[in-house]
Amino acid sequence: MILASNTPKLCERAAGAARVLDLGGWYRPFNLATHVMDLQPWATRRSAEALDPGNAERFTEATWLIHDACQPPWPWPDKFFDFVFCSHLLEDVRDPLAVCAEMSRVGHAGYVETPSRLREIYSKKRGFRLAQMLGRPPEIGFYHHRWFVEPAGVAPDGASRLAFTAKTAAVYLDPAMYLTRADVGRKLTEAESGLGIFWEGAVLAEERFVDLRDDYRAYRRDALAMLRR
């Protein structure tokens, strides 16, 4: 998780819930979850990298489901879970809209976390230009992610909204589309690096269809102006 500041509230909410689902929990299991859904098997989970190592595992092999989250419907009835935890998954999957829809169907409430769009266009390494000239450009954001994720306000019924914009290789091709540490003059803060949302009732998702090159440049320009204020 990027947003360590949200961990106490997250653990409090999960500890008080009878049924908690962790989506994609193999890499860093959430021990307070009672159920896990992931593509990887229970026996290979990275227990040593648990998000909350001070808590005993509530999930078991019997409540660990091997399933593709992008393949609805999930095998639980509506509102089966009191709380659904989804950390650093939506930016990776091919169909985050389907995941959000099923998450809202099976859960009463939950928590979603992704890298911020700002973090996805930022390189934190010093000497970016020199490394680039030497043919070894540092990583910008996270190369394997498919989506920029941004908050999109609240629906009339109070549901949280998320907007997804396709992240393509174009973001790496032009300095007008990404930010370096030299551009910003510092590292990003935790709050700037991550997007974390506690939701109730539902979390809605929409895909933004835009001219990607124009959108990437406009976002970078606006982000830099915000960081320099």
C-alpha positions in Angstrom: 0.0 0.0 0.0 1.1 3.5 -0.7 -1.2 5.3 1.8 0.0 4.1 5.2 -2.0 6.9 6.7 -5.2 5.0 5.9 -4.1 1.7 7.5 -5.5 2.3 11.0 -9.0 3.1 9.7 -8.8 0.2 7.2 -7.9 -2.2 10.0 -10.6 -0.8 12.3 -13.3 -1.2 9.6 -12.2 -4.8 8.7 -11.8 -6.0 12.2 -15.4 -5.0 13.0 -16.8 -6.8 9.9 -18.0 -10.4 9.9 -17.1 -11.0 6.2 -14.3 -9.2 4.5 -13.1 -9.9 0.9 -9.5 -9.1 -0.2 -9.3 -8.8 -4.0 -5.9 -9.7 -5.4 -4.6 -10.6 -2.0 -1.8 -12.9 -3.0 1.0 -10.4 -3.2 0.4 -8.6 0.1 -2.3 -10.5 1.9 -4.7 -8.6 4.2 -4.8 -10.8 7.2 -8.1 -9.3 8.5 -9.9 -10.5 5.4 -12.1 -13.6 5.8 -12.1 -14.3 2.0 -9.5 -13.8 -0.8 -9.9 -13.8 -4.5 -6.8 -14.1 -6.7 -5.3 -15.8 -9.7 -2.6 -17.4 -7.5 -3.2 -20.3 -5.1 -3.4 -20.0 -1.3 -0.3 -22.2 -0.7 2.0 -19.7 -2.5 0.6 -16.5 -0.8 3.3 -14.1 0.4 2.5 -14.3 4.1 5.7 -12.6 5.1 4.6 -9.5 3.1 1.2 -9.2 4.8 -0.2 -5.7 5.0 -1.0 -6.2 8.7 1.5 -8.7 10.1 0.3 -8.1 13.6 -3.0 -9.7 12.9 -3.6 -13.5 12.5 -5.0 -14.7 9.2 -8.8 -14.9 9.2 -9.0 -16.4 5.7 -8.3 -20.1 5.1 -7.5 -22.3 2.2 -11.3 -23.0 2.0 -12.1 -19.3 1.7 -9.4 -18.6 -0.9 -10.9 -18.5 -4.4 -8.8 -18.8 -7.5 -10.7 -16.6 -10.0 -10.2 -13.9 -12.6 -11.8 -10.7 -11.1 -12.6 -9.5 -14.6 -14.9 -12.5 -15.2 -18.4 -11.8 -13.6 -20.4 -12.9 -11.9 -18.3 -13.7 -8.8 -19.7 -16.7 -6.9 -21.3 -14.8 -4.0 -24.8 -13.4 -3.6 -25.5 -9.7 -3.5 -24.2 -7.8 -0.5 -22.6 -10.9 0.9 -19.6 -9.0 2.3 -19.6 -6.3 4.9 -16.4 -4.9 3.5 -14.4 -5.3 0.3 -10.7 -4.4 0.2 -9.1 -3.7 -3.3 -5.6 -2.4 -3.2 -3.4 -1.9 -6.3 -5.4 -4.1 -8.5 -7.7 -1.8 -10.6 -4.8 -0.1 -12.4 -3.5 -3.5 -13.6 -6.6 -5.4 -14.8 -8.0 -5.4 -18.3 -11.6 -4.5 -17.2 -11.7 -2.4 -14.0 -15.3 -1.4 -14.8 -16.4 -5.0 -14.4 -14.4 -5.3 -11.2 -16.0 -2.2 -9.7 -19.4 -3.4 -10.7 -19.0 -6.8 -9.0 -17.3 -5.2 -6.0 -20.3 -3.0 -5.5 -22.7 -5.9 -6.0 -21.2 -8.2 -3.4 -20.2 -5.6 -0.9 -21.9 -3.1 1.4 -18.8 -1.0 1.7 -15.1 -1.1 1.0 -11.8 0.5 0.3 -10.1 1.1 -3.1 -6.5 2.2 -3.5 -4.4 2.8 -6.6 -1.4 4.9 -7.5 -2.4 8.4 -8.3 -2.3 9.6 -11.9 0.4 12.0 -10.9 2.6 9.2 -9.6 2.0 7.3 -12.9 3.7 10.0 -14.9 6.5 10.8 -12.4 10.1 9.5 -12.2 11.6 9.8 -8.7 15.2 9.1 -9.7 17.8 11.8 -9.8 19.8 12.4 -13.0 17.0 11.4 -15.3 18.2 13.3 -18.3 21.8 12.0 -18.0 20.6 8.4 -17.6 18.3 8.9 -20.6 21.2 10.2 -22.8 23.2 7.1 -21.7 20.4 4.9 -22.9 19.3 3.9 -19.4 16.2 6.0 -18.7 14.7 5.5 -15.2 11.3 4.1 -14.9 8.4 6.6 -15.2 5.5 5.6 -12.9 4.9 1.8 -13.2 5.5 0.5 -16.7 3.1 -2.5 -16.3 0.0 -0.6 -15.4 -2.8 -0.3 -17.9 -4.8 2.7 -16.5 -4.6 6.1 -15.0 -7.1 6.2 -12.1 -8.7 9.5 -10.9 -11.5 10.4 -8.5 -14.6 11.6 -10.4 -16.7 13.0 -7.6 -19.8 11.5 -6.1 -23.0 10.3 -7.8 -26.4 11.8 -6.8 -27.1 8.7 -4.6 -23.8 9.2 -2.8 -21.8 6.5 -4.5 -18.1 7.2 -5.1 -17.0 7.5 -8.7 -13.7 6.6 -10.4 -12.5 7.6 -13.9 -10.1 5.4 -15.9 -8.0 6.7 -18.7 -5.9 4.3 -20.8 -2.2 4.4 -20.0 -0.2 3.7 -23.2 3.5 3.9 -24.1 2.9 7.4 -25.5 3.4 8.8 -22.0 7.1 7.9 -22.3 7.8 9.5 -25.7 7.6 13.2 -25.0 8.9 15.2 -22.0 5.7 17.2 -22.3 3.8 14.1 -21.1 5.8 13.0 -18.0 7.5 14.6 -14.9 10.9 14.1 -13.5 12.3 15.0 -10.1 14.2 17.9 -11.7 10.8 19.2 -13.0 9.2 19.1 -9.6 12.2 19.8 -7.4 11.4 17.2 -4.9 9.9 13.7 -4.2 6.1 13.4 -4.2 4.4 13.2 -0.9 2.3 10.2 0.2 -0.9 12.0 -0.5 0.3 13.0 -4.0 1.4 9.5 -4.8 -1.7 7.5 -4.0 -5.5 7.5 -4.4 -7.4 5.9 -1.5 -11.2 5.9 -1.3 -13.5 4.5 1.4 -16.8 3.8 -0.2 -20.3 3.0 1.0 -23.0 1.3 -1.0 -21.2 1.3 -4.3 -18.1 2.5 -6.2 -18.9 3.5 -9.8 -16.4 3.4 -12.6 -16.3 5.0 -16.0 -13.8 5.0 -18.9 -12.6 8.3 -20.3 -12.4 8.3 -24.1 -10.1 11.2 -25.1 -7.3 12.2 -27.5 -4.6 10.6 -25.5 -1.7 12.8 -26.6 -3.6 16.0 -25.9 -4.9 14.7 -22.6 -1.5 13.5 -21.5 0.1 16.9 -22.2 -2.8 18.8 -20.6 -2.6 16.7 -17.4 1.1 17.1 -17.1 0.9 20.9 -17.6 -1.9 21.2 -15.0 -0.1 18.9 -12.5 3.1 20.8 -12.7 1.3 24.1 -12.1 -0.4 22.6 -9.1 2.9 21.2 -7.6 4.7 24.6 -8.1 2.0 26.6 -6.2 
